[in-house]
């Protein structure tokens, strides 16, 4: 019989954003999207997710494409289908909070360039961090979708999610999205959550669930039965594993029922045939560890967090301390009030855990981001923080209880002046705002005509990993949840030996070079620190700022440098009082532990 229109399930396909972000490291190029757009546009999707998340970063960093031009091109090629993006609230698409004027202009320009539906979320589910973005979406006349980041912890309860949904609707949300990033939902938990939300609010509920555990299609079916009428799926060519349920499978499952999507399976198959050919171009970015794996149900550490840890440890030949770091992560997370391990909190927790282990003393050195977090700079933690750690980090400084962005002055005028003539439009200024160094380099390369995308690496067997023997496995417990990590093998690319590390459920295998010749002083030519007056760093990174000059008098414990590693800034302190005899670094320099950066006598 004919389906009842009110019960029809509406489909958002994510193949142009989250599908390739999940399976091939966000590397799909615009040139591979545009040819299939006429067929996609004719299918009748509720929307297509095409922008946001990591796509903006990948366009500028790897593909050397203008992300704004990608959006305009897709809008032109998809005139009949609403386009959707993922926006990190006050973080936008960058890695810090931006002033309200930047958020307002970013949303306005995104809407003008082609975004119709904005899915807005915050890593801490601190809804104050969504207020400006949601209001800007409403002012643009576009659809504002408020988002609940789903996770499992002692403080993330059904009542909390229901309360947040009500507050999002009061904020102006036109719909509510359940964002299950790690695939943690189970079918009956999804049914319970959707039923509670459907009773509490009068706006549509949309379910976004990754397929990592193999349960997401079942979750969607139970959610639909409980009242959900909007689901995220991905064309089968980029579905499954750490991506999403297959669009074709869900369409087929609902065909002939009251929930029938009305979408044409034959048309979807043709799209899948195209994308399967495209996917082959990016085979070098594939990994067996993007497969379906139900162990994600007991493993909530995101792959990006493990990437950061691996990079930090490998740069100082400290892989042997990985067990200690894994043991430290849950302690840091508890100290910080159980933040969800998602960007940027995963980097904050992971980097501090590494520093605690490598310095040999917990919180001897504390990143500026941890200090900012404990000062309230990211919003309210889900639970109470460890007051001893807070005082050790920030002393008696007052904790900001208000909305973090309230302390930020308008930035657009300053940013416009800083980037100067390299910016040919307001969109260029916003690109610079998201990634100051990377954005400037991109805009300069565009002006100079030197932009060149990264080459597509060969996927020939000779360049694939050579796994040796049985993987070395680590299992740690984090508040009742098991974290499973493997050192899966070694291989070679040219004359470089590589180590392969993977975490069950992570979107990519982490690959890094094994530096057998590392001796602590790096390759910069700087001397090895050997005296109390030799200032060095405990973490590899880049110099963000030099706070002293030759001849300056300094006190023991005074900050003399600021370094950055994995987007986290850390102050480096003098161990002794005295006079600055020599400064061996400047802003932008790469430094490694053990090098003499400043001499004090």
MIGU-433674 format. One line per 4 residues: their letters; for each residue x, y, z of C-alpha. Coordinates in steps of 0.001 Angstrom, whole numbers, padded with zeros to 6 digits. Layout:
BEGIN
A) X:Y:Z; ...
//
This chain:
BEGIN
XXXX) 000000:000000:000000; 001068:003624:-000368; 003086:004969:002539; 001574:007645:004742
XXXX) 003417:010893:004089; 003737:011847:007785; 005540:008525:008440; 007976:008738:005556
XXXX) 011619:008502:006593; 013850:011219:005172; 017436:010411:004250; 020559:012561:004481
XXXX) 023438:011007:002546; 026925:011815:003870; 029083:010394:001070; 030451:013833:000148
XXXX) 031635:014563:003707; 031598:012074:006563; 031755:008985:004375; 035140:009768:002886
XXXX) 036314:011468:006086; 035713:008191:007919; 037268:005816:005392; 039886:007651:003297
XXXX) 041062:010419:005641; 038935:013187:004044; 041002:013037:000873; 038297:013003:-001829
XXXX) 038860:015895:-004209; 036178:018153:-005612; 036986:016963:-009121; 035783:013510:-008090
XXXX) 032539:014843:-006621; 031204:017061:-009376; 030689:014472:-012155; 028134:012505:-010117
XXXX) 026257:015509:-008739; 023462:015516:-011379; 022555:011939:-010428; 022754:012719:-006702
XXXX) 020607:015797:-007154; 017875:013845:-008909; 017447:011197:-006207; 015398:013261:-003775
XXXX) 017446:013232:-000572; 016303:015302:002386; 019811:016781:002249; 023411:016007:001324
XXXX) 026137:016600:003880; 028967:018218:001934; 030985:020496:004227; 032346:021018:007718
XXXX) 034066:018548:009989; 037592:017985:008680; 036858:018855:005052; 037798:022520:005442
XXXX) 041140:021609:007027; 041884:018858:004467; 041117:021151:001530; 043630:023752:002676
XXXX) 046248:021471:004218; 046439:018568:001752; 044397:019195:-001374; 045270:022886:-001829
XXXX) 041678:023604:-002746; 039668:026620:-001671; 036974:025098:000587; 034652:028002:-000187
XXXX) 035016:027360:-003907; 034208:023686:-003297; 031002:024726:-001552; 030004:027109:-004349
XXXX) 030711:024468:-006982; 028626:021863:-005167; 025762:024298:-004712; 025733:025019:-008414
XXXX) 025891:021304:-009243; 023160:020356:-006711; 020487:023019:-007181; 017544:020864:-006057
XXXX) 018962:019325:-002890; 019558:021152:000436; 023228:021149:001437; 024251:020464:005021
XXXX) 027361:021092:007118; 028772:020157:010532; 029776:023140:012688; 031572:022981:016063
XXXX) 029663:025840:017666; 031986:028538:018958; 034954:026515:017595; 033534:026732:014045
XXXX) 035914:024536:012010; 039116:025477:013823; 040639:024486:017152; 039819:027336:019524
XXXX) 036870:029490:020506; 036308:032461:018215; 034778:035804:019067; 031104:036205:018283
XXXX) 031721:038444:015280; 033832:035732:013634; 031144:033107:014308; 028439:035370:012920
XXXX) 030382:036181:009757; 031394:032549:009213; 027796:031377:009425; 026591:034220:007218
XXXX) 029182:033517:004519; 028538:029758:004721; 024836:030380:004175; 025514:032785:001316
XXXX) 027855:030298:-000357; 025386:027433:-000239; 024727:025823:003169; 021038:025284:003930
XXXX) 021183:023129:007086; 023676:023743:009906; 024265:020892:012369; 025758:022702:015364
XXXX) 027457:020916:018276; 029854:021458:021183; 032451:018962:022412; 031363:019338:026053
XXXX) 027653:019605:025264; 027891:023045:026898; 024956:024618:025118; 026157:028149:025823
XXXX) 028798:027485:023177; 026029:027004:020595; 024075:030194:021263; 025815:032559:018841
XXXX) 026066:030057:016012; 022425:029000:016370; 021271:032624:016412; 023396:033379:013348
XXXX) 021863:030445:011471; 018373:031670:012326; 019305:035203:011232; 020452:033807:007885
XXXX) 017067:032185:007354; 018567:028703:007295; 017767:025491:009198; 019399:025313:012656
XXXX) 019873:021742:013880; 020838:021507:017534; 023036:018522:018353; 023423:016149:021278
XXXX) 026863:014487:021297; 026140:010970:022483; 028578:009287:024814; 028492:006927:027772
XXXX) 029740:007986:031206; 028508:008249:034791; 027150:011742:034145; 025657:011362:030667
XXXX) 022100:010274:031457; 018790:010101:029586; 017439:012932:031719; 020427:015096:030779
XXXX) 019889:014537:027047; 016171:015326:027334; 016881:018533:029237; 019440:019606:026647
XXXX) 017023:018908:023782; 014410:021133:025395; 016956:023903:025849; 018049:023607:022209
XXXX) 014466:024016:021034; 014118:027086:023263; 017294:028338:021565; 015533:028077:018198
XXXX) 016525:024598:016986; 014440:023524:014000; 015421:019891:014629; 017520:017821:017030
XXXX) 020371:015551:015935; 021669:012645:017991; 025351:012510:017059; 026796:009084:017861
XXXX) 030361:009668:016688; 031902:006428:017939; 029046:004019:017281; 028250:003578:020980
XXXX) 024469:003414:020658; 022752:000060:020946; 019337:-000582:019346; 017293:-000456:022530
XXXX) 019227:002499:023920; 018475:004315:020646; 014806:003436:020932; 014658:004688:024525
XXXX) 016483:007926:023718; 014404:008743:020633; 011151:007961:022419; 012079:010262:025293
XXXX) 013163:013070:022955; 010065:012713:020739; 007853:013087:023786; 009824:016040:025115
XXXX) 010106:018217:021982; 007957:018953:018946; 010723:019162:016344; 012065:016347:014135
XXXX) 014710:014006:015551; 017586:012964:013275; 019950:010089:014011; 023610:010205:012988
XXXX) 025290:006940:013996; 028585:005512:012804; 028574:001855:011797; 031772:000886:013612
XXXX) 030120:-001551:015987; 027888:-003071:013299; 024805:-001947:015236; 023946:001354:013585
XXXX) 021407:000025:011060; 019618:-001769:013903; 019764:001436:015930; 018193:003344:013062
XXXX) 015375:000825:012695; 014540:000941:016404; 014821:004731:016351; 012404:004913:013412
XXXX) 009929:002726:015275; 010252:005107:018236; 009465:008213:016167; 012673:009228:014374
XXXX) 011918:010283:010785; 015347:011526:009671; 018448:009346:009362; 022005:009795:008114
XXXX) 023250:007119:005741; 026075:006807:003246; 026120:005462:-000277; 027254:001844:-000117
XXXX) 030565:002618:-001855; 031660:004505:001283; 029439:002834:003900; 030074:000438:006751
XXXX) 032930:000156:009192; 033795:003492:010757; 031473:005201:008251; 027668:004836:008308
XXXX) 024857:002436:007414; 024404:001924:003683; 021822:004177:002061; 020741:001402:-000286
XXXX) 020291:-001079:002568; 018151:001251:004648; 016064:002227:001617; 015504:-001453:000839
XXXX) 014684:-002267:004466; 011944:000359:004587; 010493:-000226:001114; 006804:-001116:001066
XXXX) 006265:-000059:004674; 004745:003044:006173; 008274:004354:006533; 009155:003995:002830
XXXX) 011755:006614:001862; 010476:006848:-001715; 014052:006717:-003039; 014946:004720:-006164
XXXX) 017315:001820:-005518; 018397:001643:-009144; 019448:005296:-009123; 021330:004742:-005867
XXXX) 023117:001751:-007378; 024371:003861:-010277; 025788:006382:-007818; 027469:003544:-005933
XXXX) 029044:002202:-009115; 030603:005621:-009718; 031932:006048:-006180; 033434:002570:-006112
XXXX) 035622:003598:-009032; 036534:006823:-007258; 037405:005033:-004045; 040025:003000:-005870
XXXX) 042019:006186:-006532; 042451:006670:-002791; 043355:003100:-001889; 046582:004206:-000201
XXXX) 044501:005875:002509; 042550:002707:003231; 043170:000623:006324; 041872:-002703:007507
XXXX) 041238:-001010:010812; 038308:000997:009473; 036420:-002280:009455; 033358:-003099:011521
XXXX) 034385:-004029:015061; 031930:-004405:017909; 034726:-003859:020442; 034128:-000129:020027
XXXX) 031289:-000721:022476; 033979:-001090:025158; 036428:001354:023549; 035670:005061:023406
XXXX) 039086:006549:022626; 038864:008268:019209; 041466:007437:016590; 042638:011014:016350
XXXX) 043629:010912:019990; 045768:007848:019398; 047370:009559:016397; 048415:012440:018617
XXXX) 049856:010134:021249; 051788:008100:018708; 053285:011200:017124; 054270:012713:020453
XXXX) 055936:009538:021655; 057679:008617:018420; 059397:011992:018089; 061412:011272:021225
XXXX) 061816:007522:020855; 059488:006972:023822; 057187:004288:022492; 058294:002120:025401
XXXX) 056343:004434:027711; 053063:003871:025925; 051720:001610:028691; 052342:004355:031223
XXXX) 050592:006909:029026; 047573:004645:028595; 047389:004210:032346; 047627:007975:032840
XXXX) 044834:008938:030413; 041947:007844:032691; 043524:009621:035658; 043812:012884:033723
XXXX) 040270:012497:032382; 038946:012027:035926; 040958:015022:037171; 039385:017157:034446
XXXX) 035805:016127:035194; 035266:013325:032664; 035219:015351:029433; 034185:013357:026339
XXXX) 037268:012371:024357; 036454:014327:021218; 038120:017302:019537; 039497:019348:021246
XXXX) 039230:017613:024637; 040923:014450:023359; 044050:016437:022505; 043916:018255:025851
XXXX) 043696:015045:027879; 046114:013037:025741; 048873:015633:025606; 048750:016230:029356
XXXX) 048941:012482:029974; 052066:012279:027801; 053674:015183:029657; 052872:013662:033043
XXXX) 054672:010470:032030; 057654:012000:030246; 058463:014547:032951; 058270:011829:035611
XXXX) 055998:013932:037808; 052266:014440:037387; 051421:018021:036391; 055015:019201:036785
XXXX) 054456:020827:033409; 050900:021763:032457; 049785:022761:028978; 048234:026154:028452
XXXX) 045148:024394:027109; 044677:022474:030380; 045043:025756:032231; 042504:027373:029908
XXXX) 040158:024406:030378; 040427:024636:034178; 039855:028381:034007; 036556:027700:032248
XXXX) 037848:028711:028842; 036117:025836:027033; 032942:025781:029099; 031640:023727:032001
XXXX) 033166:020256:032455; 030552:017500:032688; 031552:016780:036313; 033546:018423:039110
XXXX) 037276:018710:038478; 040072:017775:040875; 040559:020952:042915; 044149:020083:043812
XXXX) 045042:019847:040141; 043111:023027:039381; 045028:024979:042025; 048332:023509:040859
XXXX) 047516:024646:037326; 045991:028080:037886; 046753:028976:041497; 044173:031368:042887
XXXX) 043058:032721:039536; 039275:033006:039386; 037414:030447:037301; 035300:031917:034512
XXXX) 031738:030814:035121; 030197:032664:032200; 030075:031775:028531; 033727:031519:027408
XXXX) 033273:033696:024325; 031999:036577:026476; 035617:037317:027356; 036724:037544:023709
XXXX) 036911:040903:021955; 035739:041244:018332; 038336:039824:015966; 037300:040387:012358
XXXX) 038890:043818:012016; 042182:042604:013498; 042222:039440:011375; 041500:041433:008222
XXXX) 044421:043709:008980; 046791:040861:009782; 046219:038958:006553; 046184:042139:004490
XXXX) 046224:041981:000709; 046555:038189:000652; 042831:038074:001393; 040774:038748:-001717
XXXX) 037444:038268:000063; 035885:037933:003488; 035952:034173:002938; 039758:034371:002710
XXXX) 039885:036232:006024; 037790:033471:007577; 040113:030808:006175; 042992:032653:007823
XXXX) 040983:032831:011060; 040485:029058:011118; 044151:028197:010503; 046445:031257:010855
XXXX) 049741:029710:009730; 048283:027155:007343; 045808:029670:005957; 048470:032298:005363
XXXX) 050683:029775:003573; 047747:028689:001424; 046781:032243:000473; 050406:033138:-000244
XXXX) 050780:030049:-002419; 047626:030954:-004285; 048966:034429:-005001; 052354:033059:-006051
XXXX) 050810:030337:-008200; 052689:027635:-006306; 049810:025607:-004857; 050117:021908:-005539
XXXX) 047981:019177:-003981; 049672:016295:-002249; 050302:013511:-004750; 048067:010493:-004514
XXXX) 050378:007854:-003021; 050718:004543:-004758; 048813:001642:-003252; 051087:-000972:-004803
XXXX) 051743:-003930:-002478; 055433:-003069:-002185; 054526:000145:-000372; 051944:-001358:001944
XXXX) 052827:-002338:005495; 054822:-005503:006034; 053409:-006969:009211; 055739:-009130:011219
XXXX) 054260:-011826:013416; 051438:-011496:015905; 050494:-007933:016910; 051649:-006721:020317
XXXX) 048456:-005963:022212; 047767:-003683:025160; 044498:-003714:027116; 043750:-001032:029698
XXXX) 040655:-000339:031785; 039170:003156:031861; 036294:003441:034324; 034991:000014:033506
XXXX) 035701:000220:029778; 038468:-001726:028031; 040807:000071:025647; 042498:-002294:023171
XXXX) 045624:-001118:021333; 047921:-003028:019005; 051394:-002507:017593; 050521:-004199:014340
XXXX) 053850:-004419:012543; 056660:-002690:010757; 057463:-001927:007162; 059627:000246:004951
XXXX) 059112:003084:002516; 062391:003730:000738; 065064:003849:003417; 062695:004715:006258
XXXX) 061625:002115:008762; 058002:002566:009877; 055963:001326:012814; 052212:000713:012540
XXXX) 049984:001319:015535; 046230:000847:015618; 043355:001179:018033; 040192:-000848:017547
XXXX) 037570:001422:016031; 039916:004209:014957; 039329:005730:011508; 042926:005344:010342
XXXX) 045962:003255:011163; 048688:005435:012651; 051993:005212:010791; 055198:006825:011949
XXXX) 058904:006602:011224; 061124:004784:013693; 064080:007057:014436; 066769:004574:015411
XXXX) 069452:007265:015412; 067715:009598:017863; 070152:010740:020577; 068180:013460:022347
XXXX) 069679:016485:020684; 067693:016299:017481; 069063:017239:014072; 069172:020998:014598
XXXX) 072830:021220:015592; 071939:022545:019051; 073963:021259:021975; 072571:018705:024388
XXXX) 071363:020154:027684; 073811:019295:030482; 073596:022059:033118; 070823:023534:035328
XXXX) 070985:026776:033354; 070267:024999:030087; 066591:025481:029243; 065095:022599:027273
XXXX) 061658:021162:026593; 060059:017901:027655; 057984:017684:024473; 058890:018016:020791
XXXX) 057153:020898:019078; 057486:024375:017623; 058447:027656:019260; 055401:029910:019515
XXXX) 057075:032758:021395; 060399:033674:023016; 059715:035647:026196; 063266:036782:027075
XXXX) 066296:038335:025401; 070041:038092:026004; 070934:040061:029127; 067519:039729:030786
XXXX) 067416:038746:034435; 065156:035796:035142; 063848:034062:038245; 063643:030315:038818
XXXX) 060284:029111:037562; 059806:032071:035220; 058300:031291:031795; 060923:031938:029105
XXXX) 059442:030159:026070; 056088:028998:024757; 056064:025836:022655; 053293:024150:020679
XXXX) 052791:020443:020070; 049686:018837:018569; 047838:022168:018796; 048605:022434:022537
XXXX) 050719:025320:023892; 053037:024884:026889; 055176:027319:028849; 058836:026352:029326
XXXX) 060319:027628:032588; 063769:028507:033802; 065080:026072:036402; 067527:028565:037938
XXXX) 067723:032303:038502; 070299:034327:036625; 071006:036253:033463; 070169:035085:029932
XXXX) 073511:034333:028266; 072234:033025:024914; 069001:032338:023047; 069257:029577:020432
XXXX) 065698:029616:019076; 063219:031957:017473; 059518:031798:016667; 058617:028940:014360
XXXX) 061696:026824:015124; 061257:023078:015556; 062629:021777:018867; 063041:018383:020502
XXXX) 063696:017317:024111; 067268:017544:025309; 068315:020501:023155; 069688:023682:024740
XXXX) 067183:026362:023786; 068256:029106:026192; 071371:029415:028394; 071124:031046:031824
X) 074155:031800:034035
//
